[in-house]
Amino acid sequence: MNNFWQTINQPIIALAPMEDVTDTVFREVIRSVSQPEALNVLFTEFTSTDGLTNEKGLKHVVHRLAVNDSERELLVATGTKLVAQIWGSDPEKFMKSAQLISALGLFDGIDINMGCPVKKVVKKQCCSALINNPDLAKEIVLATQEGTDLPVSVKTRLGFNAVITEKWIGELLEVHPAAITIHGRTQKMLSTGLAMWDEIGKAVQLRNNLNSNTLILGNGDISSYEMALNKVLEFGVDGVMVGTGVFKNPWMFNKIQPDITVEMRLALLIKHINLFDTTWGCKHFNILKRFFKIYVNGFEGAAEGRDKLMHAKSCEEALEVIRQLAIFKQIS
């Protein structure tokens, strides 16, 4: 098995899997403005094993595993690893999904979602619900490992209703995942309250005491590259995963932060729109709208510009809104 987790440069800095966010387009956009050594692992959106193993369902989920040629070239050029994340509750479907993903030849690893707190997936006994069923969780890890030569990792939380860090992480360590990313909250907390990094530190200590080779990454409330490095130093994690922090600053994955100008923001937005259009077309245009606030803020006329962008009905309309911005006319 080619386990990149054991050979990749540390500290590991990863972009988290996010629903309707981390598709091939967004990953390429972020990778294009980041230093190779400041962002070295990317994750796909999470993909249903039920869908991947069902002929009718496959056509509805396979797009989540799409990788543009331009993204692949950028990943190779920068040495960035790409991990496919999957979710479900049936070990056999995890094994079959792992076989399918391996056969694609596009990914460096497979990650199992045991952290998503959304009620509709928890009701299906998936994702963070697996914290309450450690035997099934371990069976899923083992089945996924059986279906692939790629390294298998897990993303999870500190507990379900209550913090049970050492008990839960101890269970996972028994099946030797290549890496465990720990979001510093419970399922009950969702995204509220501060991430409990002290608890993530306890998981690191547990791993060390067991002499395990599993890497531990921390996740939660990271808004800058400097903050990520500080967490590595303070809590001993092997790396840090960044989620919504990237929305505040798409350029955060740089050791020296650039002075972000309006011109840079609008140029990156135009790149994002054009790449989205060539990849997905206007049929999925509404998904693109969630990204506009990332780029159109902090300058005169930004609020009005965002409002017009939100009312656009196509990529071409959105591009025309940008061209009509007063600030765009000044810098173009």
C-alpha positions in Angstrom: 0.0 0.0 0.0 1.3 3.5 -0.9 0.4 5.3 2.3 1.1 9.0 1.5 0.2 10.0 5.0 3.5 8.5 6.2 5.7 10.3 3.6 4.0 13.6 3.1 5.7 16.7 4.6 4.5 17.8 8.0 2.7 19.8 9.3 -0.1 18.5 7.0 -2.5 21.3 6.1 -5.7 20.1 4.5 -8.9 21.7 3.0 -11.9 20.0 4.6 -14.6 18.2 2.7 -17.6 20.5 2.5 -21.0 19.8 0.9 -21.6 21.6 -2.3 -18.3 23.5 -1.8 -15.2 21.3 -2.4 -16.0 20.2 -5.9 -13.2 20.0 -8.5 -13.8 23.7 -9.4 -13.4 25.1 -5.9 -10.4 22.9 -5.1 -8.6 24.1 -8.2 -9.4 27.7 -7.5 -8.0 27.5 -3.9 -5.0 25.4 -5.0 -4.2 28.0 -7.7 -3.6 30.7 -5.1 -1.9 28.6 -2.4 1.7 27.7 -1.8 2.4 23.9 -2.3 3.9 23.5 1.2 1.1 25.5 2.8 -1.7 23.2 1.5 -0.9 19.6 0.8 -4.1 17.6 1.1 -7.5 18.2 -0.5 -10.8 16.3 0.1 -13.8 15.8 -2.2 -17.4 16.4 -1.1 -18.7 13.4 0.8 -20.2 10.8 -1.5 -22.9 8.2 -0.5 -21.8 4.6 -0.6 -25.5 3.7 -1.2 -25.3 5.8 -4.4 -22.0 4.5 -5.5 -23.1 0.9 -5.3 -26.5 1.3 -7.0 -26.8 1.6 -10.8 -29.6 4.2 -10.6 -28.0 6.1 -7.7 -24.5 6.2 -9.3 -25.5 8.8 -11.9 -26.7 11.1 -9.1 -23.6 11.0 -7.0 -20.6 10.2 -9.3 -20.2 13.9 -10.1 -18.9 14.4 -6.5 -15.8 12.4 -7.5 -15.2 14.4 -10.7 -11.6 15.7 -11.2 -11.0 18.1 -14.0 -7.8 17.6 -16.1 -6.7 21.1 -15.1 -7.1 20.2 -11.4 -5.2 17.0 -11.8 -2.3 18.8 -13.6 -2.2 21.3 -10.8 -2.2 18.6 -8.1 0.6 16.8 -9.8 2.7 19.9 -10.3 2.3 21.0 -6.6 2.6 17.5 -5.1 -0.9 17.9 -3.5 -2.8 14.8 -2.5 -6.5 14.3 -3.2 -8.7 12.1 -0.9 -12.2 10.9 -1.8 -14.6 11.0 1.2 -17.5 8.5 1.5 -20.3 7.9 3.9 -22.9 5.3 4.7 -23.7 2.5 7.2 -23.2 -0.8 5.3 -19.7 -2.2 5.4 -20.1 -4.2 2.2 -21.1 -1.0 0.3 -18.0 0.7 1.8 -15.8 -2.2 0.4 -17.4 -1.9 -3.1 -17.2 1.8 -3.1 -13.5 1.6 -2.2 -13.0 -0.8 -5.1 -14.7 1.6 -7.5 -12.8 4.7 -6.2 -9.5 2.8 -6.5 -10.3 1.8 -10.1 -10.7 5.4 -11.1 -7.1 6.0 -10.5 -7.7 9.7 -9.5 -7.3 9.6 -5.7 -4.5 9.2 -3.2 -6.6 8.0 -0.3 -10.1 7.3 0.9 -11.7 9.0 3.9 -14.7 7.8 5.9 -17.1 10.4 7.2 -17.9 9.7 10.8 -18.5 13.4 11.7 -21.3 15.0 9.8 -23.9 16.1 12.4 -26.8 16.7 10.0 -30.0 15.1 11.3 -31.0 13.5 8.0 -27.8 11.5 7.8 -27.7 10.8 11.5 -31.2 9.3 11.3 -29.8 6.8 8.8 -27.2 5.7 11.4 -24.5 7.2 9.3 -21.6 9.7 9.8 -21.6 11.0 13.5 -24.2 8.4 14.4 -21.4 5.8 14.1 -19.8 7.3 17.3 -22.7 5.5 19.1 -21.9 2.3 17.3 -18.2 1.7 17.5 -18.4 -2.0 16.5 -20.1 -1.0 13.2 -17.6 1.9 12.8 -14.7 -0.5 13.1 -16.3 -3.0 10.7 -16.7 -0.2 8.2 -13.0 0.8 8.4 -11.9 -2.8 8.0 -14.2 -3.3 5.0 -13.0 -0.2 3.3 -9.3 -1.2 3.9 -10.1 -4.6 2.4 -11.5 -3.0 -0.8 -8.5 -0.8 -1.6 -4.7 -0.4 -1.6 -5.2 3.3 -0.9 -4.7 4.5 2.7 -8.0 4.8 4.6 -8.6 7.6 7.0 -11.5 8.8 9.2 -13.0 12.2 9.9 -15.0 12.4 13.2 -15.9 14.3 16.3 -15.2 14.2 20.0 -18.5 12.4 20.8 -22.2 12.4 20.1 -24.2 14.0 22.9 -21.1 14.2 25.2 -17.4 14.3 24.9 -15.9 10.8 24.9 -12.6 11.6 23.2 -10.3 8.9 24.6 -13.0 6.1 24.5 -14.1 6.8 21.0 -10.6 7.5 19.4 -9.3 4.5 21.3 -11.9 2.4 19.5 -10.9 3.8 16.1 -7.2 3.3 16.8 -7.8 -0.5 17.1 -8.4 -0.8 13.4 -5.3 1.3 12.4 -6.7 4.0 10.1 -3.9 5.9 8.3 -5.1 9.2 9.8 -7.9 10.5 12.0 -9.1 14.0 11.7 -11.0 15.2 14.8 -13.4 18.1 14.7 -13.3 19.6 18.2 -17.0 19.5 18.8 -19.7 16.8 19.5 -22.5 16.1 17.2 -24.9 17.9 19.6 -22.8 21.1 19.3 -23.1 21.2 15.5 -21.0 24.3 14.6 -21.7 26.2 17.8 -19.4 26.9 20.7 -15.6 26.9 20.5 -13.8 23.9 19.2 -12.2 22.0 22.1 -8.6 21.7 21.1 -7.6 20.4 24.5 -9.6 17.3 23.8 -7.9 16.9 20.4 -4.6 17.1 22.3 -5.9 14.2 24.5 -6.3 12.1 21.4 -2.7 12.9 20.4 -1.5 11.8 23.8 -3.6 8.6 23.6 -2.1 7.8 20.1 1.4 8.4 21.5 0.8 6.2 24.5 -0.4 3.3 22.2 2.6 3.8 19.9 0.2 3.9 17.0 1.3 5.0 13.5 -2.1 6.7 12.9 -1.7 10.4 12.3 -4.0 12.9 14.1 -5.2 16.0 12.5 -7.2 18.7 14.3 -10.1 20.7 12.9 -12.2 23.6 14.2 -12.1 27.4 14.2 -9.0 27.8 12.1 -9.0 31.1 10.2 -5.3 31.6 9.2 -2.2 29.6 8.3 -0.4 31.1 11.3 -3.2 29.8 13.6 -2.9 26.3 12.0 0.8 26.2 12.8 0.2 27.4 16.4 -2.2 24.5 16.9 0.4 22.0 15.7 2.9 23.4 18.1 0.5 23.6 21.1 -1.3 20.3 20.8 1.1 18.1 18.9 -1.2 17.2 16.0 0.4 16.0 12.8 -1.6 18.5 10.8 -4.7 20.8 10.7 -7.8 20.7 8.5 -9.4 24.0 7.6 -13.1 24.3 6.8 -15.2 27.4 6.7 -12.1 29.6 7.5 -11.3 29.6 3.8 -14.5 31.5 3.1 -13.0 34.5 4.9 -9.7 34.3 3.0 -9.2 32.1 -0.1 -5.5 33.1 0.1 -5.0 31.8 3.6 -2.8 28.9 2.5 0.3 31.0 2.1 3.2 31.3 4.6 3.4 35.0 3.8 0.0 36.5 3.4 -0.4 38.6 0.2 -2.0 42.0 0.3 -5.4 41.0 -1.2 -6.6 43.7 -3.6 -10.0 44.2 -5.1 -8.4 43.3 -8.4 -7.3 40.0 -7.0 -10.7 39.2 -5.6 -12.6 40.0 -8.8 -10.0 38.2 -11.0 -10.4 35.0 -8.9 -14.1 35.3 -8.9 -14.1 35.5 -12.7 -11.8 32.5 -12.9 -14.2 30.6 -10.5 -17.3 31.5 -12.6 -15.6 30.5 -15.9 -14.3 27.3 -14.6 -17.6 26.5 -13.0 -19.4 27.2 -16.3 -17.1 24.9 -18.4 -17.3 22.2 -15.8 -21.0 22.2 -14.7 -22.8 24.6 -17.0 -25.6 27.0 -15.9 -27.9 24.1 -14.9 -26.2 24.2 -11.5 -25.8 28.0 -11.3 -27.5 28.5 -8.0 -24.8 26.4 -6.3 -22.3 29.0 -7.5 -24.1 31.8 -5.6 -22.9 30.6 -2.2 -19.3 31.7 -3.2 -20.0 35.3 -4.2 -19.6 36.8 -0.7 -16.1 35.3 -0.6 -14.9 37.6 -3.3 -17.3 40.6 -3.4 -16.7 42.3 -0.1 -14.6 45.0 1.5 -15.0 47.7 -1.2 -17.4 50.4 -2.2 -20.4 49.0 -4.0 -19.7 45.5 -2.8 -23.2 45.0 -1.1 -25.0 46.3 -4.2 -22.8 44.1 -6.4 -23.5 41.0 -4.3 -27.2 41.6 -4.5 -27.1 41.9 -8.3 -25.0 38.7 -8.5 -27.6 36.8 -6.3 -30.3 37.8 -8.8 -28.3 36.7 -11.8 -29.6 33.6 -13.6 -26.5 32.4 -15.5 -22.8 32.5 -15.5 -22.8 35.1 -18.3 -25.2 37.3 -16.4 -22.9 37.1 -13.3 -19.9 38.1 -15.4 -21.8 41.0 -16.9 -22.7 42.2 -13.3 -18.9 42.2 -12.5 -18.1 44.1 -15.6 -20.6 46.8 -14.7 -19.2 47.3 -11.2 -17.7 50.7 -10.8 -14.6 49.3 -9.1 -14.1 46.8 -11.9 -14.2 49.6 -14.5 -11.5 51.5 -12.5 -9.1 48.6 -12.4 -9.7 47.1 -15.8 
